Amino acid sequence: MHLCMATKTLSVDEEAYLRLIRARKHARESFSKVIKRANWDDGPPRCGDLLNRACGEVTDNTLDILEAAQATDLQPQDKWKH
C-alpha cells in the first residue's frame, strides 16, 4: 500500500528561494520541513480557537458574546503584503 501526500505547487521569488535553501539543516531536507519548522506569527486568538479549546463545553452566555463579536469582526490584515 502506498500512502500519497497531497502536494501544492507554488512560486517564490529568487530571494525567498535562497532563504529556503539557507534554512535547510542539510542538503536533503525538503522545503516542506523547512516551512513547518518556521516560527510563524499566528496572529491574535480567534473565536474558533476558544471553541476548539472548550471541547463543546461553552455556556450560552459565552456563545452570545462570541456571536456579537463576530458580527463586528473585521477582516484580518494580509500577512503577505509588505
C-alpha positions in Angstrom: 0.0 0.0 0.0 1.4 3.4 -1.0 0.4 6.5 1.0 0.5 9.6 -1.0 0.6 13.1 0.5 -1.2 15.9 -1.4 1.2 18.5 -2.7 0.8 22.0 -4.0 3.0 23.9 -6.5 3.8 27.4 -5.5 6.1 30.1 -6.9 8.5 32.1 -4.9 10.9 34.8 -6.0 14.7 34.2 -6.0 15.3 35.8 -2.6 12.7 33.6 -0.9 14.1 30.5 -2.7 17.6 31.3 -1.5 16.3 31.8 2.1 14.7 28.4 2.0 18.0 26.9 0.8 20.0 28.6 3.6 17.4 27.5 6.2 17.8 23.8 5.4 19.6 21.8 8.1 21.1 19.6 5.4 21.0 19.4 1.6 18.4 16.7 1.5 15.9 18.4 3.9 12.7 19.2 2.0 11.3 22.8 1.8 8.1 21.4 3.4 10.1 20.5 6.5 11.9 23.9 6.5 8.5 25.7 6.3 7.0 23.5 9.0 10.0 24.4 11.3 9.5 28.1 10.8 8.2 30.2 13.7 5.1 31.8 12.3 3.1 34.5 14.0 -0.4 33.1 14.1 -1.9 36.5 14.9 -4.5 37.2 17.7 -6.7 34.4 19.0 -10.0 34.0 17.3 -13.4 32.7 18.4 -12.7 29.3 16.7 -9.6 28.9 18.9 -11.7 29.3 22.0 -14.3 26.9 20.8 -11.7 24.3 19.9 -10.2 24.5 23.4 -13.6 24.4 25.0 -14.4 20.9 23.7 -18.1 21.7 23.3 -18.5 22.9 26.9 -19.4 26.6 26.2 -22.1 28.4 28.0 -24.9 30.1 26.2 -23.7 33.5 27.5 -20.2 32.9 26.1 -21.8 31.9 22.7 -23.8 35.1 22.7 -20.7 37.2 23.4 -18.8 35.4 20.6 -21.7 35.8 18.2 -21.8 39.6 18.9 -18.0 39.9 18.5 -18.2 38.0 15.2 -20.8 40.4 13.9 -18.4 43.3 14.3 -15.2 41.5 13.4 -13.0 43.0 10.7 -11.1 41.1 8.0 -7.6 40.2 9.2 -4.7 42.0 7.6 -3.0 40.2 4.8 0.3 38.9 6.4 1.9 38.5 2.9 1.7 42.2 1.9 4.6 44.4 2.8 
